[in-house]
Every structure is written in C-alpha cells, then in structure tokens.
Amino acid sequence: MSTAMSFSSDCTHCPIRHRAVCSNCEPDEMTQLEQMKYYRSFEAGQPIMWGGDKMEFVGSVVVGTATIERLMEDGRKQTMGLLLPSDFIGRPGREVAIYDVTAVTDVTLCCFRRGQFEQLVATKPNVAQRLLEMALDELDSARDWMLLLGRKTAREKIATFLMMIVRRTTESNTIDAASQSKIKLPLTREAMADYMGLTLETVSRQFSGLRKDGLIEMDGKRSIIIPNVSALQAEAGSDQI
C-alpha cells in the first residue's frame, strides 16, 4: 500500500522545481497547483500503476526511480523506460494506463487528481506548454534509445546510460564537460542488463573495462565517480552532453 509523505507545502523549495511540469508556472498557477497537490510514497518493488487500470491521478517523480514496463502475452516483461526525478507520470486526456509503472527504489510522487489537472492544462498555457516540451524531450530520448539498442556496442550502451544519469541529475541546464561528476545508479546491474538488452556478465565486464581505463571509479556498490565527463561522453559514441 502507498502511504502519504509529509513534504513542505512551499513549492519554491521543491528539489525538482527547476525542471518539473510546474517549472514555467506563474505565481497564480503555482497557487492552484499547491492547492490540488498531494504526495504519495511507494516502496521499492511496489507497483505504482498497472496497465489497463483507470488513471485516478497524474504527477511528477520527486524522489526515486521507477520503471515503465509492458507485459507480453507469453508472460515476459520488457522495460520500456525509466522515470527519474521530475519525470511526469500519466497523460492528461487518457483515462486508462497502457503501461505498468513500478518503483525500483523508494519513490515519492507529487500527485494531482487527473480531472483537476486537466482543467488546469486547458486554462493555463504555461502548464500546457511545459507538458508539450516534456513530451517532445521524451520523444527525443526514445529515438536516442532506439539508436542505442540497434547500433551501439555494449561499451557505448553503458557509457550512454551513465551519461543519461549525469544529465538527469544535474540541477543546472549545462554540464561542465571537463568536470568530475558523481552519480548513484538507479538500477541494479541485472535491471540494467534487461533495460539495454545485454547479459549480466556483459554489463559487469563493461563496468570493469571502464573502471580499468580510468573513466569511472566505484564508490560503493551503486555510487560512481566520473573523473572527466567529456571523456566518458566520447565513449558513448556521441558528442552531445
């Protein structure tokens, strides 16, 4: 069962305020959102939403990581994407969920009743515009992931995944390419292997190779230090940071 979490009602101190669906809101729009929002928390492994269920709420990930999954007819489950802090769950205008959403880590959501949020989108262009921007960003990410799955080597896949985490966990809109970065892996290596179409052995081997070449440093089981972001980006097979 999900439980409510106590967060400050002041959205100006929200950790995802700079990139969430409310990032472009004017003060009056923020007031409306604050009046309708509520928080829910989910433990690691707990379902957030089942495909086929009626969507009672939409919202943003504040803390934690979730996966978007599709169950196939033969019982196999495929991970379709990741939801990281500031990502939006649900679609205004869609009454039924088409994917399963599962908490990978402990997750906190900032939720809005779907009907109330749809009314806000219909009357407040800043919210609608931000939703459009996020949808287009998600489309670009999906295209990039198609390239990763279809053309990139195992080493490039791991480097691309790590760079995705760097970009998504950097508060600023710009990343200092020559700087050091520290990230926390949101997935286990087994989950990473499933997500990228690799075997667990291949994922472990590629991490060992990146570490041996000085491109990453392990700081515990899930924390990674990247001494030089641009060097790791070069391994991703793309010059986009």
KALINNOR-V703421 format. One record per backbone hydrogen bond with DSSP energy under -1.0 kcal/mol. CO is the residue of the C=O (numbers start at 1). NH is the residue of the N-H. E is the energy in kcal/mol with one decimal. If there is no record, write none. Layout:
CO,NH,E  CO,NH,E
This chain:
3,41,-2.7  10,13,-1.4  11,14,-1.7  14,17,-1.4  16,19,-1.9  16,20,-1.6  20,23,-1.9  22,25,-1.7  26,30,-2.4  27,31,-2.0  28,32,-1.7  29,33,-2.3  30,34,-2.8  31,35,-1.7  32,36,-1.1  33,37,-1.4  38,111,-3.5  40,109,-3.1  41,3,-1.5  42,107,-2.8  43,46,-2.4  46,103,-2.6  49,101,-3.1  50,53,-1.9  53,97,-2.7  56,114,-1.8  58,112,-2.9  59,89,-3.7  60,110,-2.7  61,86,-3.4  63,108,-2.4  65,104,-2.7  65,105,-1.7  66,83,-3.1  67,102,-2.1  68,80,-3.6  68,81,-1.3  69,100,-2.6  70,78,-2.3  72,75,-1.9  76,72,-3.5  78,70,-2.1  81,68,-2.8  83,66,-2.2  84,87,-2.7  87,61,-2.5  89,59,-1.9  91,94,-2.1  95,55,-3.3  97,52,-3.8  100,69,-3.0  101,48,-3.4  101,49,-1.8  102,67,-2.7  103,45,-3.5  107,42,-2.6  108,62,-3.0  108,63,-1.4  109,40,-1.8  110,60,-2.1  111,38,-1.6  112,58,-2.4  113,117,-2.5  114,118,-2.5  115,119,-1.7  116,120,-1.7  117,121,-2.6  118,122,-1.9  120,124,-2.1  124,128,-1.8  125,129,-2.9  126,130,-1.9  127,131,-2.2  128,132,-2.0  129,133,-2.3  130,134,-2.5  131,135,-2.3  132,136,-2.4  133,137,-2.3  134,138,-2.2  135,139,-1.9  136,140,-2.3  137,141,-2.3  138,142,-2.1  139,143,-2.0  140,144,-2.4  141,145,-2.3  142,146,-1.8  143,147,-1.7  144,148,-2.2  145,149,-2.6  146,150,-2.1  147,151,-2.7  147,152,-1.0  153,157,-2.5  154,158,-2.1  155,159,-2.3  156,160,-2.6  157,161,-2.4  158,162,-2.4  159,163,-2.3  160,164,-2.2  161,165,-1.8  162,166,-2.1  163,167,-2.6  164,168,-2.3  165,169,-1.5  176,179,-1.8  177,230,-3.1  179,229,-1.9  181,226,-3.9  183,224,-2.9  188,192,-2.4  189,193,-2.2  190,194,-1.8  191,195,-2.4  192,196,-2.2  193,198,-2.7  199,203,-2.2  200,204,-2.4  201,205,-2.3  202,206,-2.4  203,207,-2.2  204,208,-2.2  205,209,-2.1  206,210,-2.5  207,211,-2.3  208,212,-2.6  209,213,-2.0  210,215,-2.4  210,216,-1.0  211,214,-1.4  217,225,-3.2  222,185,-3.5  223,219,-3.0  224,183,-2.7  225,217,-2.3  226,181,-2.3  228,232,-1.7  229,233,-2.4  230,234,-1.9  233,236,-1.1
